[in-house]
Amino acid sequence: MTEPSDRDLMGRLAAGDREALSPLMERHHRRLYRIALAYLRRPDDALDVVQETFVKAFVHAGRWDGAAEVAPGSRASR
Protein backbone atom coordinates (compact mmCIF):
# COMPACT_ATOMS: atom_id res chain seq x y z
CA MET A 1 0.00 0.00 0.00
CA THR A 2 1.31 3.41 -0.98
CA GLU A 3 1.53 6.11 1.63
CA PRO A 4 -0.58 9.19 0.90
CA SER A 5 1.25 12.22 -0.43
CA ASP A 6 1.61 15.41 1.58
CA ARG A 7 -0.91 17.00 -0.76
CA ASP A 8 -3.41 14.19 -0.07
CA LEU A 9 -2.87 14.47 3.67
CA MET A 10 -3.28 18.24 3.61
CA GLY A 11 -6.48 17.84 1.61
CA ARG A 12 -7.81 15.42 4.21
CA LEU A 13 -6.79 17.81 6.99
CA ALA A 14 -8.55 20.67 5.19
CA ALA A 15 -11.67 18.49 5.00
CA GLY A 16 -11.58 17.99 8.77
CA ASP A 17 -9.68 14.70 9.13
CA ARG A 18 -7.61 15.34 12.26
CA GLU A 19 -5.74 12.07 11.83
CA ALA A 20 -4.07 13.42 8.68
CA LEU A 21 -1.86 15.73 10.75
CA SER A 22 0.10 12.95 12.42
CA PRO A 23 1.76 11.58 9.26
CA LEU A 24 2.64 15.12 8.18
CA MET A 25 4.26 15.72 11.56
CA GLU A 26 6.17 12.45 11.39
CA ARG A 27 7.51 13.28 7.94
CA HIS A 28 8.54 16.86 8.55
CA HIS A 29 9.23 17.51 12.24
CA ARG A 30 12.94 16.59 12.10
CA ARG A 31 13.62 18.81 9.11
CA LEU A 32 11.68 21.72 10.61
CA TYR A 33 13.52 21.27 13.89
CA ARG A 34 16.93 21.32 12.18
CA ILE A 35 16.01 24.49 10.30
CA ALA A 36 14.65 26.21 13.41
CA LEU A 37 17.65 25.15 15.48
CA ALA A 38 20.06 26.49 12.86
CA TYR A 39 18.40 29.89 13.09
CA LEU A 40 17.62 30.06 16.78
CA ARG A 41 20.48 28.00 18.26
CA ARG A 42 18.30 27.15 21.27
CA PRO A 43 16.75 23.66 21.33
CA ASP A 44 13.72 24.65 23.41
CA ASP A 45 12.93 27.59 21.16
CA ALA A 46 13.34 25.41 18.07
CA LEU A 47 10.87 22.88 19.49
CA ASP A 48 8.41 25.67 20.21
CA VAL A 49 8.65 26.92 16.63
CA VAL A 50 8.04 23.43 15.24
CA GLN A 51 5.03 22.97 17.50
CA GLU A 52 3.62 26.35 16.52
CA THR A 53 4.09 25.49 12.84
CA PHE A 54 2.00 22.34 13.12
CA VAL A 55 -0.63 24.05 15.25
CA LYS A 56 -0.98 26.74 12.58
CA ALA A 57 -1.17 24.10 9.84
CA PHE A 58 -4.00 22.43 11.76
CA VAL A 59 -5.89 25.61 12.63
CA HIS A 60 -5.67 27.07 9.14
CA ALA A 61 -5.98 23.85 7.12
CA GLY A 62 -9.51 24.72 6.09
CA ARG A 63 -8.18 27.74 4.18
CA TRP A 64 -5.83 25.57 2.09
CA ASP A 65 -7.15 25.54 -1.47
CA GLY A 66 -4.97 22.77 -2.86
CA ALA A 67 -2.95 25.12 -5.06
CA ALA A 68 -0.18 25.89 -2.56
CA GLU A 69 2.75 23.55 -2.12
CA VAL A 70 2.73 21.37 0.95
CA ALA A 71 6.24 21.51 2.34
CA PRO A 72 7.98 22.87 5.40
CA GLY A 73 8.38 26.58 5.04
CA SER A 74 5.71 26.84 2.38
CA ARG A 75 2.52 28.89 2.75
CA ALA A 76 0.64 25.75 3.82
CA SER A 77 2.65 25.50 7.01
CA ARG A 78 2.38 29.15 8.03
PDB file of N, CA, C and O in Angstrom:
ATOM      1  N   MET A   1       0.839  -1.186   0.000  1.00  0.00           N
ATOM      2  CA  MET A   1       0.000   0.000   0.000  1.00  0.00           C
ATOM      3  C   MET A   1       0.884   1.249   0.000  1.00  0.00           C
ATOM      4  O   MET A   1       1.844   1.340   0.764  1.00  0.00           O
ATOM      5  N   THR A   2       0.555   2.188  -0.847  1.00  0.00           N
ATOM      6  CA  THR A   2       1.310   3.414  -0.982  1.00  0.00           C
ATOM      7  C   THR A   2       0.878   4.415   0.086  1.00  0.00           C
ATOM      8  O   THR A   2      -0.308   4.568   0.380  1.00  0.00           O
ATOM      9  N   GLU A   3       1.859   5.080   0.649  1.00  0.00           N
ATOM     10  CA  GLU A   3       1.535   6.113   1.630  1.00  0.00           C
ATOM     11  C   GLU A   3       0.953   7.318   0.915  1.00  0.00           C
ATOM     12  O   GLU A   3       1.366   7.631  -0.202  1.00  0.00           O
ATOM     13  N   PRO A   4       0.000   8.000   1.539  1.00  0.00           N
ATOM     14  CA  PRO A   4      -0.577   9.189   0.905  1.00  0.00           C
ATOM     15  C   PRO A   4       0.466  10.304   0.799  1.00  0.00           C
ATOM     16  O   PRO A   4       1.354  10.428   1.643  1.00  0.00           O
ATOM     17  N   SER A   5       0.338  11.093  -0.237  1.00  0.00           N
ATOM     18  CA  SER A   5       1.252  12.220  -0.429  1.00  0.00           C
ATOM     19  C   SER A   5       0.934  13.316   0.583  1.00  0.00           C
ATOM     20  O   SER A   5      -0.118  13.309   1.222  1.00  0.00           O
ATOM     21  N   ASP A   6       1.862  14.253   0.713  1.00  0.00           N
ATOM     22  CA  ASP A   6       1.615  15.408   1.583  1.00  0.00           C
ATOM     23  C   ASP A   6       0.379  16.171   1.113  1.00  0.00           C
ATOM     24  O   ASP A   6      -0.423  16.634   1.925  1.00  0.00           O
ATOM     25  N   ARG A   7       0.233  16.297  -0.200  1.00  0.00           N
ATOM     26  CA  ARG A   7      -0.915  17.004  -0.759  1.00  0.00           C
ATOM     27  C   ARG A   7      -2.219  16.291  -0.383  1.00  0.00           C
ATOM     28  O   ARG A   7      -3.204  16.938  -0.028  1.00  0.00           O
ATOM     29  N   ASP A   8      -2.220  14.956  -0.464  1.00  0.00           N
ATOM     30  CA  ASP A   8      -3.408  14.191  -0.073  1.00  0.00           C
ATOM     31  C   ASP A   8      -3.717  14.376   1.411  1.00  0.00           C
ATOM     32  O   ASP A   8      -4.869  14.569   1.797  1.00  0.00           O
ATOM     33  N   LEU A   9      -2.680  14.314   2.228  1.00  0.00           N
ATOM     34  CA  LEU A   9      -2.873  14.472   3.667  1.00  0.00           C
ATOM     35  C   LEU A   9      -3.379  15.865   4.006  1.00  0.00           C
ATOM     36  O   LEU A   9      -4.252  16.022   4.859  1.00  0.00           O
ATOM     37  N   MET A  10      -2.834  16.874   3.343  1.00  0.00           N
ATOM     38  CA  MET A  10      -3.280  18.239   3.609  1.00  0.00           C
ATOM     39  C   MET A  10      -4.727  18.419   3.157  1.00  0.00           C
ATOM     40  O   MET A  10      -5.499  19.123   3.807  1.00  0.00           O
ATOM     41  N   GLY A  11      -5.089  17.790   2.056  1.00  0.00           N
ATOM     42  CA  GLY A  11      -6.481  17.840   1.607  1.00  0.00           C
ATOM     43  C   GLY A  11      -7.418  17.210   2.615  1.00  0.00           C
ATOM     44  O   GLY A  11      -8.497  17.737   2.886  1.00  0.00           O
ATOM     45  N   ARG A  12      -7.004  16.077   3.173  1.00  0.00           N
ATOM     46  CA  ARG A  12      -7.807  15.425   4.213  1.00  0.00           C
ATOM     47  C   ARG A  12      -7.911  16.307   5.450  1.00  0.00           C
ATOM     48  O   ARG A  12      -8.979  16.429   6.050  1.00  0.00           O
ATOM     49  N   LEU A  13      -6.791  16.921   5.827  1.00  0.00           N
ATOM     50  CA  LEU A  13      -6.793  17.813   6.991  1.00  0.00           C
ATOM     51  C   LEU A  13      -7.730  18.995   6.739  1.00  0.00           C
ATOM     52  O   LEU A  13      -8.486  19.393   7.625  1.00  0.00           O
ATOM     53  N   ALA A  14      -7.678  19.546   5.547  1.00  0.00           N
ATOM     54  CA  ALA A  14      -8.546  20.668   5.192  1.00  0.00           C
ATOM     55  C   ALA A  14     -10.020  20.266   5.238  1.00  0.00           C
ATOM     56  O   ALA A  14     -10.891  21.092   5.512  1.00  0.00           O
ATOM     57  N   ALA A  15     -10.286  18.988   4.967  1.00  0.00           N
ATOM     58  CA  ALA A  15     -11.665  18.487   5.002  1.00  0.00           C
ATOM     59  C   ALA A  15     -12.110  18.098   6.403  1.00  0.00           C
ATOM     60  O   ALA A  15     -13.245  17.664   6.600  1.00  0.00           O
ATOM     61  N   GLY A  16     -11.208  18.253   7.387  1.00  0.00           N
ATOM     62  CA  GLY A  16     -11.580  17.989   8.769  1.00  0.00           C
ATOM     63  C   GLY A  16     -11.067  16.688   9.360  1.00  0.00           C
ATOM     64  O   GLY A  16     -11.426  16.345  10.486  1.00  0.00           O
ATOM     65  N   ASP A  17     -10.237  15.956   8.628  1.00  0.00           N
ATOM     66  CA  ASP A  17      -9.684  14.702   9.127  1.00  0.00           C
ATOM     67  C   ASP A  17      -8.472  14.997  10.008  1.00  0.00           C
ATOM     68  O   ASP A  17      -7.368  15.205   9.506  1.00  0.00           O
ATOM     69  N   ARG A  18      -8.682  15.013  11.307  1.00  0.00           N
ATOM     70  CA  ARG A  18      -7.615  15.343  12.257  1.00  0.00           C
ATOM     71  C   ARG A  18      -6.469  14.347  12.229  1.00  0.00           C
ATOM     72  O   ARG A  18      -5.330  14.697  12.537  1.00  0.00           O
ATOM     73  N   GLU A  19      -6.765  13.120  11.863  1.00  0.00           N
ATOM     74  CA  GLU A  19      -5.741  12.065  11.833  1.00  0.00           C
ATOM     75  C   GLU A  19      -4.704  12.306  10.733  1.00  0.00           C
ATOM     76  O   GLU A  19      -3.628  11.709  10.768  1.00  0.00           O
ATOM     77  N   ALA A  20      -5.001  13.153   9.776  1.00  0.00           N
ATOM     78  CA  ALA A  20      -4.070  13.423   8.682  1.00  0.00           C
ATOM     79  C   ALA A  20      -2.868  14.245   9.142  1.00  0.00           C
ATOM     80  O   ALA A  20      -1.845  14.266   8.458  1.00  0.00           O
ATOM     81  N   LEU A  21      -2.968  14.911  10.270  1.00  0.00           N
ATOM     82  CA  LEU A  21      -1.860  15.730  10.745  1.00  0.00           C
ATOM     83  C   LEU A  21      -0.697  14.882  11.231  1.00  0.00           C
ATOM     84  O   LEU A  21       0.458  15.259  11.030  1.00  0.00           O
ATOM     85  N   SER A  22      -0.961  13.775  11.848  1.00  0.00           N
ATOM     86  CA  SER A  22       0.095  12.947  12.421  1.00  0.00           C
ATOM     87  C   SER A  22       1.137  12.502  11.395  1.00  0.00           C
ATOM     88  O   SER A  22       2.331  12.651  11.653  1.00  0.00           O
ATOM     89  N   PRO A  23       0.733  11.959  10.237  1.00  0.00           N
ATOM     90  CA  PRO A  23       1.759  11.575   9.257  1.00  0.00           C
ATOM     91  C   PRO A  23       2.552  12.770   8.734  1.00  0.00           C
ATOM     92  O   PRO A  23       3.743  12.643   8.449  1.00  0.00           O
ATOM     93  N   LEU A  24       1.906  13.927   8.607  1.00  0.00           N
ATOM     94  CA  LEU A  24       2.639  15.124   8.184  1.00  0.00           C
ATOM     95  C   LEU A  24       3.692  15.503   9.221  1.00  0.00           C
ATOM     96  O   LEU A  24       4.815  15.867   8.871  1.00  0.00           O
ATOM     97  N   MET A  25       3.324  15.415  10.491  1.00  0.00           N
ATOM     98  CA  MET A  25       4.262  15.724  11.558  1.00  0.00           C
ATOM     99  C   MET A  25       5.425  14.742  11.558  1.00  0.00           C
ATOM    100  O   MET A  25       6.581  15.142  11.699  1.00  0.00           O
ATOM    101  N   GLU A  26       5.119  13.462  11.400  1.00  0.00           N
ATOM    102  CA  GLU A  26       6.168  12.446  11.394  1.00  0.00           C
ATOM    103  C   GLU A  26       7.146  12.666  10.248  1.00  0.00           C
ATOM    104  O   GLU A  26       8.349  12.464  10.415  1.00  0.00           O
ATOM    105  N   ARG A  27       6.652  13.071   9.102  1.00  0.00           N
ATOM    106  CA  ARG A  27       7.509  13.278   7.935  1.00  0.00           C
ATOM    107  C   ARG A  27       8.385  14.516   8.050  1.00  0.00           C
ATOM    108  O   ARG A  27       9.520  14.513   7.575  1.00  0.00           O
ATOM    109  N   HIS A  28       7.881  15.562   8.668  1.00  0.00           N
ATOM    110  CA  HIS A  28       8.541  16.860   8.552  1.00  0.00           C
ATOM    111  C   HIS A  28       9.106  17.437   9.839  1.00  0.00           C
ATOM    112  O   HIS A  28       9.829  18.433   9.787  1.00  0.00           O
ATOM    113  N   HIS A  29       8.802  16.845  11.003  1.00  0.00           N
ATOM    114  CA  HIS A  29       9.226  17.511  12.236  1.00  0.00           C
ATOM    115  C   HIS A  29      10.744  17.576  12.388  1.00  0.00           C
ATOM    116  O   HIS A  29      11.260  18.566  12.906  1.00  0.00           O
ATOM    117  N   ARG A  30      11.469  16.550  11.951  1.00  0.00           N
ATOM    118  CA  ARG A  30      12.939  16.585  12.099  1.00  0.00           C
ATOM    119  C   ARG A  30      13.555  17.692  11.238  1.00  0.00           C
ATOM    120  O   ARG A  30      14.430  18.433  11.687  1.00  0.00           O
ATOM    121  N   ARG A  31      13.086  17.787  10.007  1.00  0.00           N
ATOM    122  CA  ARG A  31      13.625  18.813   9.111  1.00  0.00           C
ATOM    123  C   ARG A  31      13.307  20.212   9.638  1.00  0.00           C
ATOM    124  O   ARG A  31      14.175  21.085   9.668  1.00  0.00           O
ATOM    125  N   LEU A  32      12.053  20.418  10.053  1.00  0.00           N
ATOM    126  CA  LEU A  32      11.676  21.718  10.608  1.00  0.00           C
ATOM    127  C   LEU A  32      12.503  22.050  11.847  1.00  0.00           C
ATOM    128  O   LEU A  32      12.922  23.192  12.039  1.00  0.00           O
ATOM    129  N   TYR A  33      12.730  21.043  12.679  1.00  0.00           N
ATOM    130  CA  TYR A  33      13.520  21.269  13.890  1.00  0.00           C
ATOM    131  C   TYR A  33      14.952  21.678  13.533  1.00  0.00           C
ATOM    132  O   TYR A  33      15.501  22.610  14.122  1.00  0.00           O
ATOM    133  N   ARG A  34      15.549  20.981  12.575  1.00  0.00           N
ATOM    134  CA  ARG A  34      16.927  21.324  12.179  1.00  0.00           C
ATOM    135  C   ARG A  34      17.008  22.747  11.643  1.00  0.00           C
ATOM    136  O   ARG A  34      17.950  23.478  11.949  1.00  0.00           O
ATOM    137  N   ILE A  35      16.022  23.140  10.845  1.00  0.00           N
ATOM    138  CA  ILE A  35      16.010  24.490  10.296  1.00  0.00           C
ATOM    139  C   ILE A  35      15.840  25.511  11.419  1.00  0.00           C
ATOM    140  O   ILE A  35      16.572  26.499  11.478  1.00  0.00           O
ATOM    141  N   ALA A  36      14.888  25.279  12.298  1.00  0.00           N
ATOM    142  CA  ALA A  36      14.648  26.205  13.408  1.00  0.00           C
ATOM    143  C   ALA A  36      15.863  26.290  14.324  1.00  0.00           C
ATOM    144  O   ALA A  36      16.236  27.376  14.767  1.00  0.00           O
ATOM    145  N   LEU A  37      16.475  25.152  14.605  1.00  0.00           N
ATOM    146  CA  LEU A  37      17.650  25.150  15.483  1.00  0.00           C
ATOM    147  C   LEU A  37      18.815  25.897  14.848  1.00  0.00           C
ATOM    148  O   LEU A  37      19.560  26.586  15.544  1.00  0.00           O
ATOM    149  N   ALA A  38      18.979  25.770  13.547  1.00  0.00           N
ATOM    150  CA  ALA A  38      20.058  26.488  12.856  1.00  0.00           C
ATOM    151  C   ALA A  38      19.879  27.998  12.985  1.00  0.00           C
ATOM    152  O   ALA A  38      20.860  28.730  13.114  1.00  0.00           O
ATOM    153  N   TYR A  39      18.654  28.459  12.952  1.00  0.00           N
ATOM    154  CA  TYR A  39      18.396  29.891  13.086  1.00  0.00           C
ATOM    155  C   TYR A  39      18.428  30.361  14.535  1.00  0.00           C
ATOM    156  O   TYR A  39      19.008  31.403  14.843  1.00  0.00           O
ATOM    157  N   LEU A  40      17.815  29.606  15.405  1.00  0.00           N
ATOM    158  CA  LEU A  40      17.616  30.059  16.780  1.00  0.00           C
ATOM    159  C   LEU A  40      18.734  29.655  17.732  1.00  0.00           C
ATOM    160  O   LEU A  40      19.009  30.349  18.711  1.00  0.00           O
ATOM    161  N   ARG A  41      19.374  28.532  17.440  1.00  0.00           N
ATOM    162  CA  ARG A  41      20.478  28.004  18.255  1.00  0.00           C
ATOM    163  C   ARG A  41      20.084  27.699  19.703  1.00  0.00           C
ATOM    164  O   ARG A  41      20.942  27.633  20.583  1.00  0.00           O
ATOM    165  N   ARG A  42      18.801  27.516  19.941  1.00  0.00           N
ATOM    166  CA  ARG A  42      18.304  27.152  21.270  1.00  0.00           C
ATOM    167  C   ARG A  42      17.299  26.030  21.083  1.00  0.00           C
ATOM    168  O   ARG A  42      16.233  26.251  20.510  1.00  0.00           O
ATOM    169  N   PRO A  43      17.619  24.822  21.556  1.00  0.00           N
ATOM    170  CA  PRO A  43      16.752  23.661  21.327  1.00  0.00           C
ATOM    171  C   PRO A  43      15.303  23.862  21.775  1.00  0.00           C
ATOM    172  O   PRO A  43      14.381  23.478  21.057  1.00  0.00           O
ATOM    173  N   ASP A  44      15.094  24.449  22.933  1.00  0.00           N
ATOM    174  CA  ASP A  44      13.721  24.648  23.407  1.00  0.00           C
ATOM    175  C   ASP A  44      12.941  25.594  22.507  1.00  0.00           C
ATOM    176  O   ASP A  44      11.766  25.362  22.222  1.00  0.00           O
ATOM    177  N   ASP A  45      13.594  26.655  22.062  1.00  0.00           N
ATOM    178  CA  ASP A  45      12.933  27.594  21.158  1.00  0.00           C
ATOM    179  C   ASP A  45      12.637  26.932  19.814  1.00  0.00           C
ATOM    180  O   ASP A  45      11.582  27.165  19.225  1.00  0.00           O
ATOM    181  N   ALA A  46      13.555  26.116  19.334  1.00  0.00           N
ATOM    182  CA  ALA A  46      13.339  25.408  18.066  1.00  0.00           C
ATOM    183  C   ALA A  46      12.147  24.465  18.175  1.00  0.00           C
ATOM    184  O   ALA A  46      11.338  24.381  17.251  1.00  0.00           O
ATOM    185  N   LEU A  47      12.031  23.761  19.286  1.00  0.00           N
ATOM    186  CA  LEU A  47      10.874  22.882  19.488  1.00  0.00           C
ATOM    187  C   LEU A  47       9.571  23.673  19.522  1.00  0.00           C
ATOM    188  O   LEU A  47       8.559  23.238  18.972  1.00  0.00           O
ATOM    189  N   ASP A  48       9.601  24.824  20.163  1.00  0.00           N
ATOM    190  CA  ASP A  48       8.409  25.672  20.209  1.00  0.00           C
ATOM    191  C   ASP A  48       7.987  26.110  18.814  1.00  0.00           C
ATOM    192  O   ASP A  48       6.799  26.111  18.492  1.00  0.00           O
ATOM    193  N   VAL A  49       8.957  26.482  17.988  1.00  0.00           N
ATOM    194  CA  VAL A  49       8.653  26.920  16.630  1.00  0.00           C
ATOM    195  C   VAL A  49       8.037  25.783  15.823  1.00  0.00           C
ATOM    196  O   VAL A  49       7.076  25.994  15.083  1.00  0.00           O
ATOM    197  N   VAL A  50       8.584  24.583  15.962  1.00  0.00           N
ATOM    198  CA  VAL A  50       8.038  23.433  15.238  1.00  0.00           C
ATOM    199  C   VAL A  50       6.607  23.164  15.688  1.00  0.00           C
ATOM    200  O   VAL A  50       5.724  22.935  14.861  1.00  0.00           O
ATOM    201  N   GLN A  51       6.380  23.192  16.986  1.00  0.00           N
ATOM    202  CA  GLN A  51       5.033  22.967  17.503  1.00  0.00           C
ATOM    203  C   GLN A  51       4.066  24.027  16.975  1.00  0.00           C
ATOM    204  O   GLN A  51       2.960  23.703  16.542  1.00  0.00           O
ATOM    205  N   GLU A  52       4.476  25.269  17.012  1.00  0.00           N
ATOM    206  CA  GLU A  52       3.621  26.350  16.524  1.00  0.00           C
ATOM    207  C   GLU A  52       3.324  26.189  15.039  1.00  0.00           C
ATOM    208  O   GLU A  52       2.222  26.504  14.591  1.00  0.00           O
ATOM    209  N   THR A  53       4.291  25.704  14.275  1.00  0.00           N
ATOM    210  CA  THR A  53       4.088  25.493  12.839  1.00  0.00           C
ATOM    211  C   THR A  53       2.983  24.473  12.593  1.00  0.00           C
ATOM    212  O   THR A  53       2.105  24.690  11.757  1.00  0.00           O
ATOM    213  N   PHE A  54       3.027  23.362  13.321  1.00  0.00           N
ATOM    214  CA  PHE A  54       2.003  22.337  13.124  1.00  0.00           C
ATOM    215  C   PHE A  54       0.642  22.767  13.669  1.00  0.00           C
ATOM    216  O   PHE A  54      -0.391  22.399  13.111  1.00  0.00           O
ATOM    217  N   VAL A  55       0.634  23.531  14.737  1.00  0.00           N
ATOM    218  CA  VAL A  55      -0.634  24.051  15.252  1.00  0.00           C
ATOM    219  C   VAL A  55      -1.267  24.974  14.211  1.00  0.00           C
ATOM    220  O   VAL A  55      -2.470  24.899  13.958  1.00  0.00           O
ATOM    221  N   LYS A  56      -0.457  25.839  13.613  1.00  0.00           N
ATOM    222  CA  LYS A  56      -0.984  26.740  12.583  1.00  0.00           C
ATOM    223  C   LYS A  56      -1.467  25.965  11.363  1.00  0.00           C
ATOM    224  O   LYS A  56      -2.497  26.303  10.780  1.00  0.00           O
ATOM    225  N   ALA A  57      -0.732  24.932  10.977  1.00  0.00           N
ATOM    226  CA  ALA A  57      -1.174  24.103   9.843  1.00  0.00           C
ATOM    227  C   ALA A  57      -2.537  23.495  10.142  1.00  0.00           C
ATOM    228  O   ALA A  57      -3.404  23.446   9.270  1.00  0.00           O
ATOM    229  N   PHE A  58      -2.726  23.036  11.367  1.00  0.00           N
ATOM    230  CA  PHE A  58      -3.998  22.433  11.762  1.00  0.00           C
ATOM    231  C   PHE A  58      -5.119  23.467  11.790  1.00  0.00           C
ATOM    232  O   PHE A  58      -6.191  23.253  11.224  1.00  0.00           O
ATOM    233  N   VAL A  59      -4.860  24.580  12.451  1.00  0.00           N
ATOM    234  CA  VAL A  59      -5.887  25.607  12.635  1.00  0.00           C
ATOM    235  C   VAL A  59      -6.323  26.207  11.294  1.00  0.00           C
ATOM    236  O   VAL A  59      -7.504  26.486  11.087  1.00  0.00           O
ATOM    237  N   HIS A  60      -5.368  26.401  10.395  1.00  0.00           N
ATOM    238  CA  HIS A  60      -5.665  27.070   9.140  1.00  0.00           C
ATOM    239  C   HIS A  60      -5.831  26.117   7.956  1.00  0.00           C
ATOM    240  O   HIS A  60      -5.912  26.567   6.813  1.00  0.00           O
ATOM    241  N   ALA A  61      -5.882  24.841   8.205  1.00  0.00           N
ATOM    242  CA  ALA A  61      -5.981  23.851   7.122  1.00  0.00           C
ATOM    243  C   ALA A  61      -7.209  24.076   6.251  1.00  0.00           C
ATOM    244  O   ALA A  61      -7.160  23.857   5.041  1.00  0.00           O
ATOM    245  N   GLY A  62      -8.284  24.502   6.845  1.00  0.00           N
ATOM    246  CA  GLY A  62      -9.511  24.724   6.086  1.00  0.00           C
ATOM    247  C   GLY A  62      -9.387  25.807   5.032  1.00  0.00           C
ATOM    248  O   GLY A  62     -10.187  25.853   4.097  1.00  0.00           O
ATOM    249  N   ARG A  63      -8.399  26.678   5.166  1.00  0.00           N
ATOM    250  CA  ARG A  63      -8.179  27.742   4.183  1.00  0.00           C
ATOM    251  C   ARG A  63      -7.303  27.270   3.024  1.00  0.00           C
ATOM    252  O   ARG A  63      -7.176  27.971   2.020  1.00  0.00           O
ATOM    253  N   TRP A  64      -6.698  26.086   3.153  1.00  0.00           N
ATOM    254  CA  TRP A  64      -5.831  25.574   2.088  1.00  0.00           C
ATOM    255  C   TRP A  64      -6.688  25.219   0.883  1.00  0.00           C
ATOM    256  O   TRP A  64      -7.662  24.476   1.009  1.00  0.00           O
ATOM    257  N   ASP A  65      -6.334  25.744  -0.278  1.00  0.00           N
ATOM    258  CA  ASP A  65      -7.154  25.544  -1.475  1.00  0.00           C
ATOM    259  C   ASP A  65      -6.618  24.466  -2.403  1.00  0.00           C
ATOM    260  O   ASP A  65      -7.204  24.215  -3.456  1.00  0.00           O
ATOM    261  N   GLY A  66      -5.529  23.833  -2.036  1.00  0.00           N
ATOM    262  CA  GLY A  66      -4.969  22.775  -2.865  1.00  0.00           C
ATOM    263  C   GLY A  66      -3.962  23.271  -3.870  1.00  0.00           C
ATOM    264  O   GLY A  66      -3.253  22.466  -4.473  1.00  0.00           O
ATOM    265  N   ALA A  67      -3.876  24.581  -4.071  1.00  0.00           N
ATOM    266  CA  ALA A  67      -2.946  25.124  -5.057  1.00  0.00           C
ATOM    267  C   ALA A  67      -1.549  25.339  -4.478  1.00  0.00           C
ATOM    268  O   ALA A  67      -0.555  25.245  -5.199  1.00  0.00           O
ATOM    269  N   ALA A  68      -1.473  25.622  -3.195  1.00  0.00           N
ATOM    270  CA  ALA A  68      -0.178  25.893  -2.565  1.00  0.00           C
ATOM    271  C   ALA A  68       0.595  24.589  -2.354  1.00  0.00           C
ATOM    272  O   ALA A  68       0.015  23.523  -2.152  1.00  0.00           O
ATOM    273  N   GLU A  69       1.909  24.710  -2.409  1.00  0.00           N
ATOM    274  CA  GLU A  69       2.754  23.554  -2.124  1.00  0.00           C
ATOM    275  C   GLU A  69       2.624  23.161  -0.674  1.00  0.00           C
ATOM    276  O   GLU A  69       2.420  24.008   0.196  1.00  0.00           O
ATOM    277  N   VAL A  70       2.742  21.879  -0.417  1.00  0.00           N
ATOM    278  CA  VAL A  70       2.726  21.368   0.947  1.00  0.00           C
ATOM    279  C   VAL A  70       4.150  20.942   1.265  1.00  0.00           C
ATOM    280  O   VAL A  70       4.590  19.860   0.878  1.00  0.00           O
ATOM    281  N   ALA A  71       4.858  21.803   1.970  1.00  0.00           N
ATOM    282  CA  ALA A  71       6.238  21.512   2.338  1.00  0.00           C
ATOM    283  C   ALA A  71       6.617  22.433   3.483  1.00  0.00           C
ATOM    284  O   ALA A  71       6.077  23.532   3.607  1.00  0.00           O
ATOM    285  N   PRO A  72       7.543  21.988   4.321  1.00  0.00           N
ATOM    286  CA  PRO A  72       7.984  22.870   5.403  1.00  0.00           C
ATOM    287  C   PRO A  72       8.468  24.193   4.847  1.00  0.00           C
ATOM    288  O   PRO A  72       9.240  24.245   3.890  1.00  0.00           O
ATOM    289  N   GLY A  73       7.998  25.254   5.466  1.00  0.00           N
ATOM    290  CA  GLY A  73       8.383  26.583   5.036  1.00  0.00           C
ATOM    291  C   GLY A  73       7.498  27.146   3.941  1.00  0.00           C
ATOM    292  O   GLY A  73       7.636  28.312   3.571  1.00  0.00           O
ATOM    293  N   SER A  74       6.596  26.339   3.422  1.00  0.00           N
ATOM    294  CA  SER A  74       5.706  26.836   2.382  1.00  0.00           C
ATOM    295  C   SER A  74       4.522  27.553   3.032  1.00  0.00           C
ATOM    296  O   SER A  74       4.380  27.542   4.255  1.00  0.00           O
ATOM    297  N   ARG A  75       3.690  28.162   2.226  1.00  0.00           N
ATOM    298  CA  ARG A  75       2.524  28.886   2.754  1.00  0.00           C
ATOM    299  C   ARG A  75       1.600  27.959   3.516  1.00  0.00           C
ATOM    300  O   ARG A  75       0.926  28.402   4.445  1.00  0.00           O
ATOM    301  N   ALA A  76       1.546  26.676   3.152  1.00  0.00           N
ATOM    302  CA  ALA A  76       0.636  25.745   3.823  1.00  0.00           C
ATOM    303  C   ALA A  76       1.013  25.529   5.266  1.00  0.00           C
ATOM    304  O   ALA A  76       0.150  25.169   6.067  1.00  0.00           O
ATOM    305  N   SER A  77       2.246  25.730   5.631  1.00  0.00           N
ATOM    306  CA  SER A  77       2.648  25.497   7.009  1.00  0.00           C
ATOM    307  C   SER A  77       2.706  26.766   7.831  1.00  0.00           C
ATOM    308  O   SER A  77       3.087  26.708   9.000  1.00  0.00           O
ATOM    309  N   ARG A  78       2.349  27.893   7.280  1.00  0.00           N
ATOM    310  CA  ARG A  78       2.377  29.154   8.026  1.00  0.00           C
ATOM    311  C   ARG A  78       1.072  29.416   8.681  1.00  0.00           C
ATOM    312  O   ARG A  78       0.912  30.435   9.353  1.00  0.00           O
TER     313      ARG A  78
END
